[in-house]
Amino acid sequence: MPFDTYHRDDQPESVKKIIGSRLPAVAADTDQGIVLLLDPEALERCSGSVEQLADALTAAADHLELGWS
């Protein structure tokens, strides 16, 4: 799945509007617009584990009823 990364100073307004100052964060560009998937607390709970990050992303996408392409 393609992804973009942004620094707090270069994020697009559409992303900044959703994330605000809650950094780091993971957002998704959906058919309904930008949505927040993982906030700083959710990322912290991943404890640096790629597997936990993948599980958290999947759970967030499922919760928001987003499909993976």
URWO-V437671 format. One record per pair of residues at least 4 apart in sequence whose C-alpha atoms are under 7 Angstrom apart, sorted by the first residue. I is the first residue (numbers start at 0). J is the second residue. If there is no record, write none. Layout:
BEGIN
i: [I	I]
j: [J	J]
END
This chain:
BEGIN
i: [5	5	6	10	10	11	12	13	13	14	14	15	17	17	17	18	21	21	22	23	23	24	24	24	25	25	25	25	26	26	26	26	26	27	27	27	27	28	28	28	29	36	36	36	37	37	38	39	40	41	45	45	48	49	50	51	52	53	54	55	56	57	58	59	60	60	61]
j: [9	10	10	14	15	15	16	17	33	18	33	19	33	34	35	35	38	39	39	38	39	37	38	39	35	36	37	38	33	34	35	36	37	33	34	35	36	32	33	34	33	56	59	60	41	42	42	43	44	45	51	52	52	53	54	55	56	57	58	59	60	61	62	63	64	65	65]
END
